[in-house]
Structures are given as structure tokens and as C-alpha cells.
Amino acid sequence: MASKFELYQFKAGEKLRLKKQHPCGGFDWQVIRAGAEISIKCLGCGRQMSMPRRQLEKSVKAIIEDNAN
């Protein structure tokens, strides 16, 4: 992730793996909208939620890379 004074530039469509498991059992989320508040969608059940950028940066374990070129 970014250092203490840099913001990670989340992009719509990007896939994230969070540290804590969602109640449906999934760890993977997709960014729907990026700004001061980020909207994300669970890839397991489709639930959408918004959270402040700072909170999401602390929750992200990894950025999932799609190798389908």
C-alpha cells in the first residue's frame, strides 16, 4: 500500500482482498466508485457498501491483479 503521506489511487473496476472476511464468506471486493468515500461490491454475494478512503486503506490486504491480457 501507499506510505503514510500518500493516498493509494483506487480505480473503478479494481479488485481488492480485505483482511476481514465478509459474513457471506468472501474476502474479495471490487471498487465501484472512487473518491473521498469508496464504494465497493462483494464478489461473493453482491452486497455494496461505502466507506471512507482512510478506513479502506487500512482494511486492504492485497490488490488482486487480473492476468488476462
N, CA, C, O and CB atoms as a CASP TS submission, in Angstrom:
PFRMAT TS
TARGET T0000
AUTHOR 0000-0000-0000
METHOD Language model
MODEL 1
PARENT N/A
ATOM      1  N   MET     1       0.838  -1.183   0.000  1.00  0.00           N
ATOM      2  CA  MET     1       0.000   0.000   0.000  1.00  0.00           C
ATOM      3  C   MET     1       0.879   1.241   0.000  1.00  0.00           C
ATOM      4  O   MET     1       2.107   1.154   0.013  1.00  0.00           O
ATOM      5  CB  MET     1      -0.951   0.001   1.212  1.00  0.00           C
ATOM      6  N   ALA     2       0.240   2.374  -0.015  1.00  0.00           N
ATOM      7  CA  ALA     2       0.954   3.644  -0.047  1.00  0.00           C
ATOM      8  C   ALA     2       1.576   3.945   1.311  1.00  0.00           C
ATOM      9  O   ALA     2       1.175   3.383   2.330  1.00  0.00           O
ATOM     10  CB  ALA     2       0.012   4.780  -0.465  1.00  0.00           C
ATOM     11  N   SER     3       2.549   4.827   1.309  1.00  0.00           N
ATOM     12  CA  SER     3       3.187   5.212   2.563  1.00  0.00           C
ATOM     13  C   SER     3       2.246   6.088   3.384  1.00  0.00           C
ATOM     14  O   SER     3       1.109   6.337   2.984  1.00  0.00           O
ATOM     15  CB  SER     3       4.515   5.950   2.295  1.00  0.00           C
ATOM     16  N   LYS     4       2.723   6.547   4.522  1.00  0.00           N
ATOM     17  CA  LYS     4       1.894   7.307   5.453  1.00  0.00           C
ATOM     18  C   LYS     4       1.306   8.578   4.828  1.00  0.00           C
ATOM     19  O   LYS     4       0.189   8.970   5.166  1.00  0.00           O
ATOM     20  CB  LYS     4       2.706   7.672   6.672  1.00  0.00           C
ATOM     21  N   PHE     5       2.049   9.223   3.920  1.00  0.00           N
ATOM     22  CA  PHE     5       1.608  10.505   3.393  1.00  0.00           C
ATOM     23  C   PHE     5       1.114  10.438   1.954  1.00  0.00           C
ATOM     24  O   PHE     5       0.839  11.479   1.357  1.00  0.00           O
ATOM     25  CB  PHE     5       2.719  11.488   3.487  1.00  0.00           C
ATOM     26  N   GLU     6       0.995   9.258   1.386  1.00  0.00           N
ATOM     27  CA  GLU     6       0.485   9.103   0.029  1.00  0.00           C
ATOM     28  C   GLU     6      -0.853   8.386   0.072  1.00  0.00           C
ATOM     29  O   GLU     6      -1.057   7.485   0.886  1.00  0.00           O
ATOM     30  CB  GLU     6       1.491   8.331  -0.858  1.00  0.00           C
ATOM     31  N   LEU     7      -1.761   8.786  -0.803  1.00  0.00           N
ATOM     32  CA  LEU     7      -3.031   8.090  -0.937  1.00  0.00           C
ATOM     33  C   LEU     7      -2.921   7.117  -2.091  1.00  0.00           C
ATOM     34  O   LEU     7      -2.412   7.470  -3.155  1.00  0.00           O
ATOM     35  CB  LEU     7      -4.203   9.084  -1.156  1.00  0.00           C
ATOM     36  N   TYR     8      -3.393   5.892  -1.895  1.00  0.00           N
ATOM     37  CA  TYR     8      -3.415   4.938  -2.993  1.00  0.00           C
ATOM     38  C   TYR     8      -4.535   5.350  -3.939  1.00  0.00           C
ATOM     39  O   TYR     8      -5.639   5.663  -3.493  1.00  0.00           O
ATOM     40  CB  TYR     8      -3.613   3.469  -2.476  1.00  0.00           C
ATOM     41  N   GLN     9      -4.267   5.353  -5.212  1.00  0.00           N
ATOM     42  CA  GLN     9      -5.247   5.765  -6.214  1.00  0.00           C
ATOM     43  C   GLN     9      -6.132   4.579  -6.602  1.00  0.00           C
ATOM     44  O   GLN     9      -5.836   3.869  -7.563  1.00  0.00           O
ATOM     45  CB  GLN     9      -4.538   6.346  -7.464  1.00  0.00           C
ATOM     46  N   PHE    10      -7.211   4.368  -5.858  1.00  0.00           N
ATOM     47  CA  PHE    10      -8.156   3.309  -6.195  1.00  0.00           C
ATOM     48  C   PHE    10      -8.841   3.665  -7.505  1.00  0.00           C
ATOM     49  O   PHE    10      -9.166   4.828  -7.747  1.00  0.00           O
ATOM     50  CB  PHE    10      -9.200   3.103  -5.059  1.00  0.00           C
ATOM     51  N   LYS    11      -9.062   2.654  -8.359  1.00  0.00           N
ATOM     52  CA  LYS    11      -9.719   2.862  -9.650  1.00  0.00           C
ATOM     53  C   LYS    11     -10.964   1.985  -9.718  1.00  0.00           C
ATOM     54  O   LYS    11     -10.972   0.875  -9.186  1.00  0.00           O
ATOM     55  CB  LYS    11      -8.752   2.544 -10.835  1.00  0.00           C
ATOM     56  N   ALA    12     -12.005   2.473 -10.363  1.00  0.00           N
ATOM     57  CA  ALA    12     -13.221   1.689 -10.548  1.00  0.00           C
ATOM     58  C   ALA    12     -12.884   0.423 -11.328  1.00  0.00           C
ATOM     59  O   ALA    12     -12.156   0.478 -12.319  1.00  0.00           O
ATOM     60  CB  ALA    12     -14.314   2.517 -11.282  1.00  0.00           C
ATOM     61  N   GLY    13     -13.404  -0.702 -10.889  1.00  0.00           N
ATOM     62  CA  GLY    13     -13.146  -1.979 -11.543  1.00  0.00           C
ATOM     63  C   GLY    13     -12.010  -2.766 -10.917  1.00  0.00           C
ATOM     64  O   GLY    13     -11.853  -3.953 -11.202  1.00  0.00           O
ATOM     65  N   GLU    14     -11.218  -2.130 -10.071  1.00  0.00           N
ATOM     66  CA  GLU    14     -10.081  -2.792  -9.428  1.00  0.00           C
ATOM     67  C   GLU    14     -10.588  -3.772  -8.364  1.00  0.00           C
ATOM     68  O   GLU    14     -11.571  -3.494  -7.678  1.00  0.00           O
ATOM     69  CB  GLU    14      -9.119  -1.743  -8.795  1.00  0.00           C
ATOM     70  N   LYS    15      -9.919  -4.910  -8.231  1.00  0.00           N
ATOM     71  CA  LYS    15     -10.325  -5.928  -7.260  1.00  0.00           C
ATOM     72  C   LYS    15      -9.387  -5.910  -6.065  1.00  0.00           C
ATOM     73  O   LYS    15      -8.168  -5.815  -6.210  1.00  0.00           O
ATOM     74  CB  LYS    15     -10.343  -7.330  -7.907  1.00  0.00           C
ATOM     75  N   LEU    16      -9.988  -6.003  -4.868  1.00  0.00           N
ATOM     76  CA  LEU    16      -9.244  -5.920  -3.619  1.00  0.00           C
ATOM     77  C   LEU    16      -9.483  -7.161  -2.773  1.00  0.00           C
ATOM     78  O   LEU    16     -10.543  -7.780  -2.861  1.00  0.00           O
ATOM     79  CB  LEU    16      -9.638  -4.661  -2.840  1.00  0.00           C
ATOM     80  N   ARG    17      -8.515  -7.521  -1.965  1.00  0.00           N
ATOM     81  CA  ARG    17      -8.689  -8.563  -0.957  1.00  0.00           C
ATOM     82  C   ARG    17      -8.558  -7.874   0.398  1.00  0.00           C
ATOM     83  O   ARG    17      -7.534  -7.260   0.696  1.00  0.00           O
ATOM     84  CB  ARG    17      -7.630  -9.743  -1.126  1.00  0.00           C
ATOM     85  N   LEU    18      -9.615  -7.981   1.222  1.00  0.00           N
ATOM     86  CA  LEU    18      -9.613  -7.334   2.527  1.00  0.00           C
ATOM     87  C   LEU    18      -9.120  -8.288   3.609  1.00  0.00           C
ATOM     88  O   LEU    18      -9.112  -9.504   3.423  1.00  0.00           O
ATOM     89  CB  LEU    18     -11.013  -6.825   2.869  1.00  0.00           C
ATOM     90  N   LYS    19      -8.708  -7.719   4.747  1.00  0.00           N
ATOM     91  CA  LYS    19      -8.163  -8.512   5.853  1.00  0.00           C
ATOM     92  C   LYS    19      -9.236  -9.353   6.538  1.00  0.00           C
ATOM     93  O   LYS    19      -8.992 -10.502   6.906  1.00  0.00           O
ATOM     94  CB  LYS    19      -7.499  -7.599   6.874  1.00  0.00           C
ATOM     95  N   LYS    20     -10.425  -8.774   6.706  1.00  0.00           N
ATOM     96  CA  LYS    20     -11.501  -9.482   7.407  1.00  0.00           C
ATOM     97  C   LYS    20     -12.488 -10.083   6.414  1.00  0.00           C
ATOM     98  O   LYS    20     -12.758  -9.519   5.354  1.00  0.00           O
ATOM     99  CB  LYS    20     -12.233  -8.534   8.372  1.00  0.00           C
ATOM    100  N   GLN    21     -13.012 -11.234   6.785  1.00  0.00           N
ATOM    101  CA  GLN    21     -13.954 -11.962   5.940  1.00  0.00           C
ATOM    102  C   GLN    21     -15.347 -11.341   6.038  1.00  0.00           C
ATOM    103  O   GLN    21     -15.778 -10.942   7.120  1.00  0.00           O
ATOM    104  CB  GLN    21     -14.001 -13.450   6.337  1.00  0.00           C
ATOM    105  N   HIS    22     -16.044 -11.261   4.912  1.00  0.00           N
ATOM    106  CA  HIS    22     -17.426 -10.798   4.875  1.00  0.00           C
ATOM    107  C   HIS    22     -18.307 -11.926   5.425  1.00  0.00           C
ATOM    108  O   HIS    22     -17.925 -13.091   5.308  1.00  0.00           O
ATOM    109  CB  HIS    22     -17.859 -10.388   3.411  1.00  0.00           C
ATOM    110  N   PRO    23     -19.466 -11.629   6.017  1.00  0.00           N
ATOM    111  CA  PRO    23     -20.338 -12.688   6.541  1.00  0.00           C
ATOM    112  C   PRO    23     -20.721 -13.767   5.520  1.00  0.00           C
ATOM    113  O   PRO    23     -21.043 -14.887   5.914  1.00  0.00           O
ATOM    114  CB  PRO    23     -21.586 -12.070   7.078  1.00  0.00           C
ATOM    115  N   CYS    24     -20.692 -13.455   4.217  1.00  0.00           N
ATOM    116  CA  CYS    24     -21.013 -14.456   3.193  1.00  0.00           C
ATOM    117  C   CYS    24     -19.849 -15.421   2.976  1.00  0.00           C
ATOM    118  O   CYS    24     -20.011 -16.441   2.306  1.00  0.00           O
ATOM    119  CB  CYS    24     -21.375 -13.768   1.869  1.00  0.00           C
ATOM    120  N   GLY    25     -18.678 -15.110   3.536  1.00  0.00           N
ATOM    121  CA  GLY    25     -17.515 -15.984   3.397  1.00  0.00           C
ATOM    122  C   GLY    25     -16.466 -15.468   2.430  1.00  0.00           C
ATOM    123  O   GLY    25     -15.400 -16.070   2.306  1.00  0.00           O
ATOM    124  N   GLY    26     -16.741 -14.366   1.741  1.00  0.00           N
ATOM    125  CA  GLY    26     -15.807 -13.844   0.748  1.00  0.00           C
ATOM    126  C   GLY    26     -14.832 -12.823   1.317  1.00  0.00           C
ATOM    127  O   GLY    26     -15.154 -12.092   2.254  1.00  0.00           O
ATOM    128  N   PHE    27     -13.642 -12.784   0.741  1.00  0.00           N
ATOM    129  CA  PHE    27     -12.626 -11.797   1.094  1.00  0.00           C
ATOM    130  C   PHE    27     -12.444 -10.771  -0.026  1.00  0.00           C
ATOM    131  O   PHE    27     -11.856  -9.713   0.201  1.00  0.00           O
ATOM    132  CB  PHE    27     -11.293 -12.490   1.396  1.00  0.00           C
ATOM    133  N   ASP    28     -12.942 -11.069  -1.232  1.00  0.00           N
ATOM    134  CA  ASP    28     -12.654 -10.262  -2.416  1.00  0.00           C
ATOM    135  C   ASP    28     -13.776  -9.269  -2.717  1.00  0.00           C
ATOM    136  O   ASP    28     -14.960  -9.597  -2.643  1.00  0.00           O
ATOM    137  CB  ASP    28     -12.428 -11.166  -3.619  1.00  0.00           C
ATOM    138  N   TRP    29     -13.364  -8.042  -3.062  1.00  0.00           N
ATOM    139  CA  TRP    29     -14.286  -6.947  -3.344  1.00  0.00           C
ATOM    140  C   TRP    29     -13.849  -6.242  -4.615  1.00  0.00           C
ATOM    141  O   TRP    29     -12.682  -6.319  -5.000  1.00  0.00           O
ATOM    142  CB  TRP    29     -14.350  -5.951  -2.160  1.00  0.00           C
ATOM    143  N   GLN    30     -14.776  -5.554  -5.271  1.00  0.00           N
ATOM    144  CA  GLN    30     -14.478  -4.774  -6.470  1.00  0.00           C
ATOM    145  C   GLN    30     -14.849  -3.317  -6.206  1.00  0.00           C
ATOM    146  O   GLN    30     -15.899  -3.033  -5.629  1.00  0.00           O
ATOM    147  CB  GLN    30     -15.247  -5.332  -7.715  1.00  0.00           C
ATOM    148  N   VAL    31     -13.986  -2.399  -6.628  1.00  0.00           N
ATOM    149  CA  VAL    31     -14.240  -0.966  -6.454  1.00  0.00           C
ATOM    150  C   VAL    31     -15.290  -0.531  -7.477  1.00  0.00           C
ATOM    151  O   VAL    31     -15.129  -0.763  -8.675  1.00  0.00           O
ATOM    152  CB  VAL    31     -12.919  -0.129  -6.615  1.00  0.00           C
ATOM    153  N   ILE    32     -16.356   0.095  -7.001  1.00  0.00           N
ATOM    154  CA  ILE    32     -17.432   0.596  -7.857  1.00  0.00           C
ATOM    155  C   ILE    32     -17.194   2.075  -8.169  1.00  0.00           C
ATOM    156  O   ILE    32     -17.301   2.502  -9.319  1.00  0.00           O
ATOM    157  CB  ILE    32     -18.819   0.395  -7.178  1.00  0.00           C
ATOM    158  N   ARG    33     -16.869   2.850  -7.130  1.00  0.00           N
ATOM    159  CA  ARG    33     -16.674   4.292  -7.269  1.00  0.00           C
ATOM    160  C   ARG    33     -15.558   4.720  -6.331  1.00  0.00           C
ATOM    161  O   ARG    33     -15.492   4.270  -5.187  1.00  0.00           O
ATOM    162  CB  ARG    33     -17.989   5.075  -6.965  1.00  0.00           C
ATOM    163  N   ALA    34     -14.685   5.587  -6.816  1.00  0.00           N
ATOM    164  CA  ALA    34     -13.570   6.070  -6.001  1.00  0.00           C
ATOM    165  C   ALA    34     -13.674   7.578  -5.828  1.00  0.00           C
ATOM    166  O   ALA    34     -14.048   8.299  -6.753  1.00  0.00           O
ATOM    167  CB  ALA    34     -12.212   5.691  -6.642  1.00  0.00           C
ATOM    168  N   GLY    35     -13.345   8.032  -4.650  1.00  0.00           N
ATOM    169  CA  GLY    35     -13.358   9.454  -4.308  1.00  0.00           C
ATOM    170  C   GLY    35     -12.915   9.556  -2.859  1.00  0.00           C
ATOM    171  O   GLY    35     -12.103   8.748  -2.406  1.00  0.00           O
ATOM    172  N   ALA    36     -13.433  10.536  -2.122  1.00  0.00           N
ATOM    173  CA  ALA    36     -13.124  10.634  -0.695  1.00  0.00           C
ATOM    174  C   ALA    36     -13.744   9.437   0.028  1.00  0.00           C
ATOM    175  O   ALA    36     -13.199   8.948   1.018  1.00  0.00           O
ATOM    176  CB  ALA    36     -13.650  11.982  -0.095  1.00  0.00           C
ATOM    177  N   GLU    37     -14.884   8.975  -0.477  1.00  0.00           N
ATOM    178  CA  GLU    37     -15.524   7.775   0.047  1.00  0.00           C
ATOM    179  C   GLU    37     -15.544   6.756  -1.093  1.00  0.00           C
ATOM    180  O   GLU    37     -15.906   7.095  -2.220  1.00  0.00           O
ATOM    181  CB  GLU    37     -16.985   8.075   0.597  1.00  0.00           C
ATOM    182  N   ILE    38     -15.163   5.526  -0.809  1.00  0.00           N
ATOM    183  CA  ILE    38     -15.044   4.484  -1.828  1.00  0.00           C
ATOM    184  C   ILE    38     -16.244   3.541  -1.725  1.00  0.00           C
ATOM    185  O   ILE    38     -16.578   3.081  -0.633  1.00  0.00           O
ATOM    186  CB  ILE    38     -13.705   3.696  -1.669  1.00  0.00           C
ATOM    187  N   SER    39     -16.889   3.254  -2.847  1.00  0.00           N
ATOM    188  CA  SER    39     -17.961   2.260  -2.895  1.00  0.00           C
ATOM    189  C   SER    39     -17.367   0.958  -3.408  1.00  0.00           C
ATOM    190  O   SER    39     -16.680   0.937  -4.429  1.00  0.00           O
ATOM    191  CB  SER    39     -19.152   2.736  -3.802  1.00  0.00           C
ATOM    192  N   ILE    40     -17.640  -0.135  -2.685  1.00  0.00           N
ATOM    193  CA  ILE    40     -17.123  -1.441  -3.072  1.00  0.00           C
ATOM    194  C   ILE    40     -18.257  -2.460  -3.101  1.00  0.00           C
ATOM    195  O   ILE    40     -19.291  -2.277  -2.458  1.00  0.00           O
ATOM    196  CB  ILE    40     -16.009  -1.898  -2.107  1.00  0.00           C
ATOM    197  N   LYS    41     -18.046  -3.541  -3.862  1.00  0.00           N
ATOM    198  CA  LYS    41     -19.053  -4.593  -4.029  1.00  0.00           C
ATOM    199  C   LYS    41     -18.411  -5.932  -3.712  1.00  0.00           C
ATOM    200  O   LYS    41     -17.336  -6.240  -4.225  1.00  0.00           O
ATOM    201  CB  LYS    41     -19.648  -4.591  -5.475  1.00  0.00           C
ATOM    202  N   CYS    42     -19.059  -6.731  -2.870  1.00  0.00           N
ATOM    203  CA  CYS    42     -18.566  -8.062  -2.522  1.00  0.00           C
ATOM    204  C   CYS    42     -18.714  -8.969  -3.741  1.00  0.00           C
ATOM    205  O   CYS    42     -19.781  -9.027  -4.351  1.00  0.00           O
ATOM    206  CB  CYS    42     -19.335  -8.648  -1.290  1.00  0.00           C
ATOM    207  N   LEU    43     -17.644  -9.674  -4.092  1.00  0.00           N
ATOM    208  CA  LEU    43     -17.696 -10.576  -5.242  1.00  0.00           C
ATOM    209  C   LEU    43     -18.339 -11.914  -4.881  1.00  0.00           C
ATOM    210  O   LEU    43     -18.605 -12.729  -5.765  1.00  0.00           O
ATOM    211  CB  LEU    43     -16.292 -10.807  -5.792  1.00  0.00           C
ATOM    212  N   GLY    44     -18.592 -12.149  -3.594  1.00  0.00           N
ATOM    213  CA  GLY    44     -19.245 -13.380  -3.162  1.00  0.00           C
ATOM    214  C   GLY    44     -20.759 -13.287  -3.240  1.00  0.00           C
ATOM    215  O   GLY    44     -21.410 -14.171  -3.797  1.00  0.00           O
ATOM    216  N   CYS    45     -21.327 -12.208  -2.679  1.00  0.00           N
ATOM    217  CA  CYS    45     -22.782 -12.107  -2.593  1.00  0.00           C
ATOM    218  C   CYS    45     -23.366 -10.897  -3.313  1.00  0.00           C
ATOM    219  O   CYS    45     -24.584 -10.813  -3.472  1.00  0.00           O
ATOM    220  CB  CYS    45     -23.189 -12.064  -1.163  1.00  0.00           C
ATOM    221  N   GLY    46     -22.526  -9.957  -3.754  1.00  0.00           N
ATOM    222  CA  GLY    46     -23.015  -8.796  -4.482  1.00  0.00           C
ATOM    223  C   GLY    46     -23.391  -7.610  -3.614  1.00  0.00           C
ATOM    224  O   GLY    46     -23.848  -6.594  -4.137  1.00  0.00           O
ATOM    225  N   ARG    47     -23.214  -7.707  -2.305  1.00  0.00           N
ATOM    226  CA  ARG    47     -23.526  -6.601  -1.388  1.00  0.00           C
ATOM    227  C   ARG    47     -22.636  -5.409  -1.691  1.00  0.00           C
ATOM    228  O   ARG    47     -21.432  -5.563  -1.895  1.00  0.00           O
ATOM    229  CB  ARG    47     -23.351  -7.039   0.086  1.00  0.00           C
ATOM    230  N   GLN    48     -23.230  -4.209  -1.720  1.00  0.00           N
ATOM    231  CA  GLN    48     -22.465  -2.987  -1.954  1.00  0.00           C
ATOM    232  C   GLN    48     -22.429  -2.163  -0.680  1.00  0.00           C
ATOM    233  O   GLN    48     -23.404  -2.107   0.068  1.00  0.00           O
ATOM    234  CB  GLN    48     -23.069  -2.165  -3.116  1.00  0.00           C
ATOM    235  N   MET    49     -21.285  -1.521  -0.444  1.00  0.00           N
ATOM    236  CA  MET    49     -21.162  -0.645   0.712  1.00  0.00           C
ATOM    237  C   MET    49     -20.164   0.459   0.411  1.00  0.00           C
ATOM    238  O   MET    49     -19.343   0.339  -0.498  1.00  0.00           O
ATOM    239  CB  MET    49     -20.734  -1.439   1.961  1.00  0.00           C
ATOM    240  N   SER    50     -20.243   1.530   1.179  1.00  0.00           N
ATOM    241  CA  SER    50     -19.315   2.649   1.046  1.00  0.00           C
ATOM    242  C   SER    50     -18.556   2.806   2.347  1.00  0.00           C
ATOM    243  O   SER    50     -19.090   2.554   3.427  1.00  0.00           O
ATOM    244  CB  SER    50     -20.059   3.961   0.678  1.00  0.00           C
ATOM    245  N   MET    51     -17.300   3.228   2.233  1.00  0.00           N
ATOM    246  CA  MET    51     -16.509   3.510   3.424  1.00  0.00           C
ATOM    247  C   MET    51     -15.513   4.614   3.114  1.00  0.00           C
ATOM    248  O   MET    51     -15.128   4.800   1.959  1.00  0.00           O
ATOM    249  CB  MET    51     -15.782   2.239   3.925  1.00  0.00           C
ATOM    250  N   PRO    52     -15.092   5.347   4.139  1.00  0.00           N
ATOM    251  CA  PRO    52     -14.090   6.391   3.917  1.00  0.00           C
ATOM    252  C   PRO    52     -12.790   5.794   3.387  1.00  0.00           C
ATOM    253  O   PRO    52     -12.422   4.675   3.743  1.00  0.00           O
ATOM    254  CB  PRO    52     -13.824   7.165   5.217  1.00  0.00           C
ATOM    255  N   ARG    53     -12.102   6.544   2.540  1.00  0.00           N
ATOM    256  CA  ARG    53     -10.847   6.099   1.923  1.00  0.00           C
ATOM    257  C   ARG    53      -9.851   5.626   2.975  1.00  0.00           C
ATOM    258  O   ARG    53      -9.227   4.579   2.802  1.00  0.00           O
ATOM    259  CB  ARG    53     -10.230   7.231   1.091  1.00  0.00           C
ATOM    260  N   ARG    54      -9.692   6.368   4.047  1.00  0.00           N
ATOM    261  CA  ARG    54      -8.710   6.043   5.089  1.00  0.00           C
ATOM    262  C   ARG    54      -9.001   4.671   5.702  1.00  0.00           C
ATOM    263  O   ARG    54      -8.086   3.876   5.914  1.00  0.00           O
ATOM    264  CB  ARG    54      -8.712   7.126   6.190  1.00  0.00           C
ATOM    265  N   GLN    55     -10.263   4.400   5.981  1.00  0.00           N
ATOM    266  CA  GLN    55     -10.662   3.118   6.568  1.00  0.00           C
ATOM    267  C   GLN    55     -10.407   1.973   5.585  1.00  0.00           C
ATOM    268  O   GLN    55      -9.949   0.904   5.989  1.00  0.00           O
ATOM    269  CB  GLN    55     -12.153   3.149   6.975  1.00  0.00           C
ATOM    270  N   LEU    56     -10.697   2.185   4.310  1.00  0.00           N
ATOM    271  CA  LEU    56     -10.471   1.144   3.306  1.00  0.00           C
ATOM    272  C   LEU    56      -8.982   0.859   3.144  1.00  0.00           C
ATOM    273  O   LEU    56      -8.585  -0.299   3.014  1.00  0.00           O
ATOM    274  CB  LEU    56     -11.079   1.557   1.956  1.00  0.00           C
ATOM    275  N   GLU    57      -8.151   1.908   3.152  1.00  0.00           N
ATOM    276  CA  GLU    57      -6.701   1.708   3.028  1.00  0.00           C
ATOM    277  C   GLU    57      -6.170   0.816   4.142  1.00  0.00           C
ATOM    278  O   GLU    57      -5.269   0.010   3.913  1.00  0.00           O
ATOM    279  CB  GLU    57      -5.970   3.056   3.046  1.00  0.00           C
ATOM    280  N   LYS    58      -6.719   0.953   5.348  1.00  0.00           N
ATOM    281  CA  LYS    58      -6.287   0.121   6.478  1.00  0.00           C
ATOM    282  C   LYS    58      -6.818  -1.305   6.362  1.00  0.00           C
ATOM    283  O   LYS    58      -6.209  -2.237   6.889  1.00  0.00           O
ATOM    284  CB  LYS    58      -6.750   0.740   7.799  1.00  0.00           C
ATOM    285  N   SER    59      -7.946  -1.481   5.679  1.00  0.00           N
ATOM    286  CA  SER    59      -8.592  -2.794   5.575  1.00  0.00           C
ATOM    287  C   SER    59      -8.044  -3.667   4.452  1.00  0.00           C
ATOM    288  O   SER    59      -8.230  -4.884   4.476  1.00  0.00           O
ATOM    289  CB  SER    59     -10.061  -2.611   5.376  1.00  0.00           C
ATOM    290  N   VAL    60      -7.372  -3.070   3.468  1.00  0.00           N
ATOM    291  CA  VAL    60      -6.919  -3.815   2.290  1.00  0.00           C
ATOM    292  C   VAL    60      -5.690  -4.651   2.615  1.00  0.00           C
ATOM    293  O   VAL    60      -4.708  -4.159   3.172  1.00  0.00           O
ATOM    294  CB  VAL    60      -6.610  -2.856   1.133  1.00  0.00           C
ATOM    295  N   LYS    61      -5.769  -5.927   2.254  1.00  0.00           N
ATOM    296  CA  LYS    61      -4.637  -6.840   2.419  1.00  0.00           C
ATOM    297  C   LYS    61      -3.824  -6.904   1.133  1.00  0.00           C
ATOM    298  O   LYS    61      -2.594  -6.941   1.179  1.00  0.00           O
ATOM    299  CB  LYS    61      -5.124  -8.250   2.817  1.00  0.00           C
ATOM    300  N   ALA    62      -4.504  -6.918  -0.026  1.00  0.00           N
ATOM    301  CA  ALA    62      -3.813  -7.028  -1.316  1.00  0.00           C
ATOM    302  C   ALA    62      -4.697  -6.481  -2.432  1.00  0.00           C
ATOM    303  O   ALA    62      -5.923  -6.452  -2.324  1.00  0.00           O
ATOM    304  CB  ALA    62      -3.424  -8.500  -1.610  1.00  0.00           C
ATOM    305  N   ILE    63      -4.043  -6.050  -3.500  1.00  0.00           N
ATOM    306  CA  ILE    63      -4.716  -5.666  -4.740  1.00  0.00           C
ATOM    307  C   ILE    63      -4.619  -6.882  -5.654  1.00  0.00           C
ATOM    308  O   ILE    63      -3.521  -7.379  -5.905  1.00  0.00           O
ATOM    309  CB  ILE    63      -4.068  -4.361  -5.406  1.00  0.00           C
ATOM    310  N   ILE    64      -5.759  -7.369  -6.155  1.00  0.00           N
ATOM    311  CA  ILE    64      -5.768  -8.567  -6.992  1.00  0.00           C
ATOM    312  C   ILE    64      -5.510  -8.159  -8.436  1.00  0.00           C
ATOM    313  O   ILE    64      -6.232  -7.337  -9.001  1.00  0.00           O
ATOM    314  CB  ILE    64      -7.121  -9.334  -6.866  1.00  0.00           C
ATOM    315  N   GLU    65      -4.485  -8.735  -9.018  1.00  0.00           N
ATOM    316  CA  GLU    65      -4.119  -8.444 -10.410  1.00  0.00           C
ATOM    317  C   GLU    65      -4.807  -9.449 -11.330  1.00  0.00           C
ATOM    318  O   GLU    65      -4.764 -10.653 -11.081  1.00  0.00           O
ATOM    319  CB  GLU    65      -2.569  -8.491 -10.606  1.00  0.00           C
ATOM    320  N   ASP    66      -5.440  -8.952 -12.393  1.00  0.00           N
ATOM    321  CA  ASP    66      -6.007  -9.832 -13.415  1.00  0.00           C
ATOM    322  C   ASP    66      -4.962 -10.014 -14.500  1.00  0.00           C
ATOM    323  O   ASP    66      -4.541  -9.039 -15.122  1.00  0.00           O
ATOM    324  CB  ASP    66      -7.341  -9.253 -14.006  1.00  0.00           C
ATOM    325  N   ASN    67      -4.537 -11.247 -14.737  1.00  0.00           N
ATOM    326  CA  ASN    67      -3.509 -11.531 -15.738  1.00  0.00           C
ATOM    327  C   ASN    67      -4.103 -11.941 -17.078  1.00  0.00           C
ATOM    328  O   ASN    67      -3.426 -12.584 -17.880  1.00  0.00           O
ATOM    329  CB  ASN    67      -2.587 -12.620 -15.239  1.00  0.00           C
ATOM    330  N   ALA    68      -5.356 -11.579 -17.333  1.00  0.00           N
ATOM    331  CA  ALA    68      -5.996 -11.910 -18.606  1.00  0.00           C
ATOM    332  C   ALA    68      -5.720 -10.792 -19.602  1.00  0.00           C
ATOM    333  O   ALA    68      -6.456  -9.807 -19.652  1.00  0.00           O
ATOM    334  CB  ALA    68      -7.530 -12.126 -18.426  1.00  0.00           C
ATOM    335  N   ASN    69      -4.674 -10.938 -20.385  1.00  0.00           N
ATOM    336  CA  ASN    69      -4.316  -9.909 -21.377  1.00  0.00           C
ATOM    337  C   ASN    69      -4.798 -10.310 -22.743  1.00  0.00           C
ATOM    338  O   ASN    69      -4.593  -9.575 -23.710  1.00  0.00           O
ATOM    339  CB  ASN    69      -2.801  -9.671 -21.407  1.00  0.00           C
TER
END
